[in-house]
């Protein structure tokens, strides 16, 4: 898939990020980053990983995202509980699903994991938008709980898969007089981190699912893709 290689490099450099660090954050080789910045076509899921690491909506990196909007997107197996906790704290909006029917031995750890995650899901339209553990000790204990549950479920090929991405959206603001969160036409679009999580039965490191159609926020219109020769048939104005 074609992408804006120049923008990719400029954004990376503006963040003070090396090609090596971008490769680590995107789970690819440094050579893949070099090829991408040289303009080589990339798979959609690879571009999605680059966009997430660079805190860009995929639509700002892919040159023609509409041609690929129905393609499956990848979610990676969660191996580090601390990373999951950090993503939950940073995400502005999240989607969480369970695709399995747990058997008797899986029911308790699945429900425990679901409970720990649901308590910390971002709630854009509520007063406390980011429920989270306040102290470092709480985070360490939570990470240990999540790791234990993930390890227990892994013995039956059940895993938690997650993917982050970025969208441009109007994020709800708090109205002190009305006691509600709201958005307004005057509000500017801002970058919002999204987090998608799925409990699934799979022995693979990555699963692929259809993209989320709507995150429940007022998202910015997608940019019109640039196509060559669109205006060849227009009348010449002179």
N, C-alpha and C positions, 0 to 999 in steps of 0.2 A: 504494500500500500504506500502511496506517495505521501510525503509529509514536508513540513517547512523546516528543512535542515538548518537554515541560517538562524531562524528563531530559536530552534532547539539549542544551538551553540551559544547564542547571545544570552538566553535566559540562564543557561548553566553557568556561564562566566559571571553574570551579574549576581548570582547567588554565591560566588566564590567557591564553586564546586568543580573538582577535577573530573576528568573523564573516568578515572578509576573509581571515584566515589559514586558517580552516577551509575556505573556498571554494578557496583555492590548494591545500591538501593533498588536497582531494577532487576536484579538477579540474572544478569547477562554478563558476557565477557567484555573486557575493555575494547577488544577488537570490534565487537558489535556496535558499541557506542561510536567508535571511529567511523565505521561504515555508515551509520545512520547520519552522522554529521557531515559526511561526504556526499549525502544525497541518495544512498542506496535504499531501495524499497524495503520496508519492514512489515512484519506481520502485525495485524491489528492489536493482538494482545501484547506484543512487545512495545508498540507505540503507547498503549494504555499504561504500561509500567513506567515508561519514560515520562509521560504526562503527569502521573501521580507523583513521581519523585521530584519533578520540576514545579509542582503545584500549579499545573495548567489544566484547564478543561481540555479533554481530548479534541474537541471541535476546533481549538486554537492551534493544535499541532498537526492534525490530519488535514490534508488539503481538500478532501472531498468526503467528509464523514458521513453524509447522508447515504452514499452508496453502500455503506457498511453498517448502517444502524441496526439491521436485523441479524448481524453476525453475532455468534456467541462470544461472551467475554470471559476471561479467565479469573478464577479465584484460587489463591494459594493456600495450601495446608498450613494452619497456624501451628508453629512449633515453639514459639517463645511467648510465654504469657505476658511478659513485660511489654512487648511490642503491642500486643492486643490491648492492654490497659492504656498505653499511650494513645493508640488510635481512638479508643472510646472517649478519651478526654479531649482530643483535638477535633473530632468529627462534629460538624454542625447538624448533620442529619444522618440517620442510619436505617437500614432495613435488615431484619433478622428473621430467618426461616429455619424450620427443621423439616427435612425431607424423608426422615426415616420413621418407621413404626418400631419403637424400641421393644425388645423382648424383656423378659422378667429380669435378666441380669443387667440389662442396659438402662432400664427405666430410672433407677435412682441416680446414677451419674449424669444421665441426660437432663433430668429435671433439675439437678443441682447446678449444672453448667448454665442451663437456660435462666435459672433464677439469678445467678451472679451477673450474667450479662444484661438481662432486662432491667435490673436495678440501676444500671449505669448507662443505658441508652440515652443519647441526646434527645431533648424534648423542645424543639424550636418554639412551640406555641405556649409553653408553660413558663411560670415565673423562674423556676430553677432549670435553666436550659441544659446544664451539664452536671448531673448528679455524679459525684466522684468521691473517692476516699481522700480525706483531708491530710492525713499524715503519711510519712514515709513508711512507718511501721505497718499501717493499714494496707498500703500498696504491696509491701513485701508479703504479708500474710495472704492477700488476695492472689498474688502471683503463684504462691505455693499451692493454694487451693485449686486454681485453674489448671496448673501443670499436672497435679495429681489426677484430676478428672480427665484431662486430655490423654494422659498415659494409660489410664484405665480403659477408656473407650477405644484407644488405638489397638488394643488386643483383639478387638472384634471388627477391625477395619472401619470404625466409625471415626470421623474427624470433623473438626471445625475448620471451615474454609472462609477466607476473607479477602477483600479487595478494597483499596481506597481509590478515590478519584476526586476530581474537582469540577465544580460547576459555577457558573456566574448566576447569582440569584439575589433577590431581595430578602434579607434575613429579618425575621420579626423583631421589632423593637418594643420595649416596655413603656406603656402609658401609665404613669403614676396616678393620674386622676381617675382613669377608668379601671385600672387594675387588670389590664389585659395586654397581650402582645398583639401587634398589628403591623401591616405593611401599607405603604402609601405610594401613589404614582410618583411623588417627588423623591422618594428614596432611590439611592443609586444601587446598581447591581454591584455585588462584591463577590470575591472568591469564597466559596464554601466547600469544605472538605466533606465528602460523602464516604460512608463505610457500609459495605454490604457483607453480611455473614450468613453462612448456610451450614447447618449440621447435616452431613451426608455420609452415606456408606460407600467408601471408595478407598482402594489401596494406593491411589495415585497421589502425587504431590500437587496436582492442579486439577480442577474441574472446570467445565465450561457451561455457562448458562446464558439465556437470553438477557439482554440489557434491561435495566430498570427504565420503564417508560416515563415515570414521573416520580420525583422525590418529595412531592407535596409542598413545594415552594414555588414562588413566582420566578421562574428561570428566564434568563435573557434569551431572546431569539438567537438561533444559530446563525453564524455568518454565512452569507451566500458563497458557495464554492466558486472559484475562479476557473473558467474553462476557456480554452483557446478558441478563437474564431467565432465567439458568440455573436459578435456584432458585424460580421462580414456582409450580411444582407441588409444592413441599415442604409438608409439613403445618405449619400455624402452631402454635407451641409454647405458645399460651395461648388 
